[in-house]
C-alpha cells in the first residue's frame, strides 16, 4: 500500500508542476483528498507557523517594493554588474545570495534576472552561467537567512541540544557562501562562450535573436533608501530578539512573544513605518510582484507540505526504523535524504519541518543535522520552480535551457555542486563551532 500512496504523492506533484505556478499547491490538495478520504490515512499537519513567517516577511518586502526599495537595490546590483561584467558569474550569485539572505525569500531574484542576462549577452558571456548559479544561490541562501521560516524553525528545535539561533547562522552562513563561490568557479567553464557558439551565432545572423535590448531605467523614488533602511532595521531586530530569547543565552527570560509572533510583529511594524514615512499608496501593495509571488509560495507550501506530511506521518515509525539502521552507520546519508525530500516537498521550510525533528529523535549528532541543513535546498531538481523557469524564459540565447530528459537542465550541475560543497563545509564549521 505504501507504494500506491507514494505514487499518488508523486502524481499529485507532477500534475501541479505540469499545470504550473500556484497549481502545484492546489493539486497537492487533491492528493491529500485521495490519501485521506479514499485510502483512509489520517491527514498531516498544515505548517501554518511556516506560512505565518513567509506571509509577514512577504508583506514587509512588498511594502518596501512599493516604496521603491527593490528598484533601489536592483539599481545598485546593476551598477555593480555593469562595472565588472567579466566577473558576472561570481557577482550575480553573490547579489542573489545577499538579496535572499536579507529578504528570507528567493523570489527577489526575479527583478535581477533580466539584468544578469542582458549584461552577460552584451559581453559575449554565456548567460546560462550567471543565471543558473544565481538561481541556485537564491535557493541555498534560504538556509542562512536570519528571517527565513526554515532557519527560525530549525533553530527552535535545536535549542534543547545546546545550539542557539546565532550559532546555527555561524555555521550556515560561511558554509553556504563558500559553496556558492566554489560552484560558480566550475559553472564559469560550463558551455561555450557566445562568440564560439555556432548555433547562437547562426541565430544571431538570421535576426532570430536581438543583439541588444532596451535597458529598463530604474527610477529611484525619494524615500527608497529610507524604506530599505527600515527593512534592514526590522531584520536586525528579529536577529536580536531570536538571539536574546534563546534558551541557551536567555537574556530575555519567559518572552511574551514567541519567535514566530515576534517576526510577524516586527515585519508588520516595519511595513507600517514604511507606509507612514515613505508616504506610499497602500492600495498598490497587493499588486506588487513580490506580494503575488510570496502569497503564491504560501499556497504551494501549504499544499505540498500538507501532502508530504500526510504521507510521512502515516509511515513515520517504519521510516524511522528503516532510516535509523542506515543513518547510524552512515550519518552523511541524512543530507541525501533531505536532498530528495526537498525535491518532492518543494520548500526548504516544509522539508525542515517534516524531517529534522525525526532526524534528531533518531539520535543523530546535532553536528550531522546542522551540517546537512543546506541539503533541504534541492528545489532545482525538477525544473518547475518559478525562478528557474523565469531564468529560462529570460535568456533568449537559448543557453539556459531544460533538456529533453527533464533532469538535464542548466541548473543541475551548479545546484548539486553547491549542496555538496555546502554540506562538506557544514561539517567542517560545525565541528569547529559546535
N, C-alpha and C positions, 0 to 999 in steps of 0.2 A: 504493500500500500504506500510505503514511503516513496517508492519510485514514481507512482502515479501522482502523488501530491507534488513532488519536485518538478515533474513535467508541467503541471498546472501553473506552478510558480514561474517557470521559465516562459511558458507560452503567454502568460499574462503580461510579463515584462516585454517580451518580443513584440506583442501586438501593440502595446503602447509606444514602443520605440519606433515601430513602423508608421504609426499614425503621427508621431512627432509631438514636440512641445509638451504641453501640460497633460497630454493623453496618457503618458506613462503612469501618472498618478491615478488617473481615472480607471485605466484598465486593471491596475492593481486592486482596486476596489472590487472589480468583477472576480478577480482571483480569490479574494477573501470570501466573497459570497459563495463560490463553489466549494472552497475548503470547509466552510462552516455549515452552511445550510444543506449541502448535498453530502459531503463526506463526514460531517459531524465533528469537526475539530473545534476546540474552544478558541475563540478569537484572541489574537495577541493584544498588546497594548499600543495604543497610538501615542507616539512620542510628542505629546503636547508641550513638554518642557523644552525640547529642542526647537519646536516650531515657535514657541514664545520668544526665544532668543533671536531666531532668524527674523521674525516679523519686526521686533523692536529695533534691531540694527538696520534692517531694510528701510524702515520709516525714517530713521535719522539720516541715512545716506540719501534717500530720495529728497528730503528737505534740503540737504546740503547741495544736491544737484540743481534743484530749482533756484537756489540762491547763487548758482554759478560756480560752486566749489569744484565740481567734477571737471568742468571746462578749464578751470584754473590749473588743476592737476594735470590734465591732458596736455595743456599748452606747455607746461614745464617738461613733460615727458617728450613732447615733440621737439622742443628746443634741444634737449639732450641727445635725442636720436639723430637729428639733422647735424648737430655739431660733431658727432663721432659716428658717422654712418658705417664705417668699416668694422666697427665693433658691435654692430646691431644684434648679432646672435647672442652676445653676452649682456648687452644693455636691455634688450627687450624683455628677457625673463626676469632681470633684476627689477625693472619697473613694475612688471606684472606681479612679482612676488611682494614688493613693498605695498602696492595698492591693495592686494588681497590681505596682507598682514594687518593693515590699518582698518580695513572695512569688514573683515570677517566673512567676505563672500568673493568668489572668483568672478562674479558677473560684472565687476567693474572693468574687466578687460575688454568688454565689448567696445568701449569708446576708444581704446588704443590700437585695436587690431587693424583698422584701416590705415593708420599712420605707419605702423610697422610694415605692412605690405607695400605701401607706397614708397617709403624710404628705401626698402630693400630693392625694389624693382628699379628705382632711379639709378642705383649704383651697381646694377647687374649682379646683385646677390640673390641667390635662390630664396624666394620668400618663405618656402616651407621650413627653412632652418630656423629663423627667428620666430615665425608664427607657431610652429609646433612646440618648441621649448617654452615659449611664453605661455601657451595654454596649459602645459604641464605644470609650470611654476605657479599658475593661478590655482591649481588643484592641490598641490602638495603644501602650499603655504597655509592652507586652512589648518593644518596640524601644528602650526606655530603661531597662529593669530591669537592674541590675548582676548579677543571678544568673539571668537567662533564658538558655536554650540558644542562642537566636538571637544575642544580644549577645556571648556568650562565643565562639561560633564565628566570628562576623563579625570580632571584634577580632583573633582569631588569624591570619586571612588578610590582615588589613590591616597587620600588623607589618612585612613586607618593604617596604611603601610608606611607612614612616615615621610611621604612625598607630598610637598605642597605645590600650590599653583605656580609659584615663581620658579621652583626647582624644575618642574616639568618644562617650562618655557626655556630654561637654561640649557636643557638637553635638545629640545626640538628645534629651537631657532638655529643654532650653528650647524646641526646635522643636516637640516633641510636646505639651508642656504649653500653649504658646501656642495651638496649633492647636485643642486641645480647648476652650479658653476661647472662641475666636472662633466655633467651630462651635456652642457652647452658646448664644451670643448669637442666632444665626439660629434654632436649634431652639426657643428660647423664644417664637418667634412662629408656630410651625407648629401648625395646627389651632385649633379654638375652645376657650375655657375651658369647663369642665364646666357652668357656670351658663348658658352660651349655646348648649350643645349640645342641640338639641331631641330627638335620638334618645336620648341618655343620660338626659335629664330624664323622657322618657316611660317608659323602662325603670325608672327610679327610682320613679316614681309607681305603677307596676304591681307593685312589690315584687320585680322581677327582679334588682335589684342592691342589696346591703346598703349602707346609708348609713354604716355604721361596723363595723369588725371588732374582735374582741377582741385586745387587744395581747398579744404574746408578751413575757413577762418574762424578761430575760436575767440569770440569777443568776451573779454573778462568783465563781469559785472562789478559795479562799485564795491559791493560787500562780499565778493567771492573769497578773498583772503580771510576775512573775519569768520565766514562760515566754516572754512577748513580749520581755522584755529579753534573754534568752539567744539568742532567734532573731535579734534585731537585731545582737547581737554577732557572730553567725555570718555575717550578711550583710556587716558591716563587715570581718570577717576575709577573706572572699572578695575584696572590693574591694581590700584592701591587698595580698593575695597576687598577684592578677592584675596589679596595677599594678607591684609590685616586681619581678616576674619578666618584665615586658615587655622585649622585645629592645631597645627604644628607651630605656628607663630603666635596666634591668639592675642594680637594687640587689641583686638575688639572682641570681648567675650560675650557670648549669647547675643549675636547680632539680631536686630529686629527684622531685617530683610535677608532672605536667602540670596544666594548668588544670582539665580535667575531673576528674582524680583528686583534685585539691585541693578542688574544690567538693563532691565526694562525701564526702571525709574530713571537711570542716568541717560539712556538713549532718548526717552520721551522728553526729558528736561532739556537736553541739548537741542532737540528738534524745536521745542518751544522757544528757546532763546534765539535760535537762528531765525525763526519766523518773526520774532519781535524786533531784533536788532538789524536784521538784513532786509526787513520790510518786504517779504515775499507774498505772492498771491497763493494762499493756501489751497485754493481750489485746483491749482495746477499740479499739486503733489501726486495725486493718483494717476496723472498722465505721464509722470516721469518714467523713463525706461528702466531705471533701477528698481522702482516700486513694482512695476509689472513683472520683471524677471524674478524679483525676490518673492513675491506672492505666488508666482508660478512654481518656484522652487519649493515653497511650503506645501503646496498641493502634491507635488511629486514625492516629496519626502514623506508626507502623511500617508499616501497610498502605498508606496514601495516599502517603507519601513514597517507599516502595519502588516502587509503581506508577508514580509520576511520574518517578522517576529511571530506571526501566527504559525508559520511552518517550523521555525526553530524551537519555540516553546513546546510544541506538540511532541518533539523528539529530543528535548534537551537532555534528558537523562542518558539516552542511548548515545547521543552525540558527545556528552561529557565522558562516558565510559570509553568510547572509541578514541576520542582525542587525547585522553589522559595517558594512554599507553604510548602514543606517538610523541606527544609533547614532552613527556618526562624524559624520553631518550633523546629526542631532537627538538629542543626548545625553539630553535630558529624556525621551525615549521609553523609557528604561530604567525609569522609575517606572511607566509604563503597562504594560510587560511584567511587572514584578513584581506589579503590581496584579491582573492577570488570572491570573497563575500561582498566586498565593496563594489565589485563589478555588477553584482545582482541587486544589492540594496541601494545603489545609485546615490549614496550620500556618505560622507565621512562621519557625520554625526550619528546617522542611523546605524552604521556598521559598528561604531564605537559603543553605542548604547546596547546593541544586540549581543556583542561578543566579548567585550572587555571585562565585564563583571564575571562572566563564566570563566574566562582565562585566569583571573585572579583566584577564583574559588577552587580551581584545579591545582592550586599550589605552585604555580609558576612564579619564578623570581620576578619581583617588581622591575628589576633591571631589564629582563627579557621583554616584559609587557611594554614598558616605556620605549625601549629601543625599537620595537616593532610597530609603534604607533603610526608612523608615516605610511605604512602599507595599506591603511584604510583609504588611500587616495587613488586607487586604481579605477577611477571613473572613465578613463580613456580607452579601456579595452574594447568595449562595444562603441563604435563610432556614432553615438547618438546624443552625446552631451551637447547642450546648446552652444557653449563657447567653442567646442571642437568643430561643430557644423558651421558656425559663423566664420571661423578661420578658413575653412574650405571654400565657402561661398565668396569671401572677400578676395581671395587670391585668383585673379583672372588669368594668371600664367599657367595654371593647372598643376603647379609643382606640389601644392598642398592638396592631397587627394585621399580618397577612400578607395582601396583596391577592390578588385572583383571578388576576392575571397574574404571580404568583410574585415578580417583582422590585419591584413597587410596594408595598413594606412600609415600616414606620415607621422603619427604621434606615438606609435607603438614602441619604437626603439628609444626615443628620448624619455618616454614615460617609464618604461621598465628599468632603464639605467638610473633614472632619478630615484626610484624607490629602492633599488639595490644599494646604491651609494648611501642613501639616507639611513637605511637600516644598519649598514655597516658602521657608519659614523655614529649612529644612535647607540650602538653597543659600546663604542669607544668612549663617547661622552658620558653615557650612563654609568659606566664603570668608574669613571673619574669623579663624577659629581655626586652620585647617589651613595 
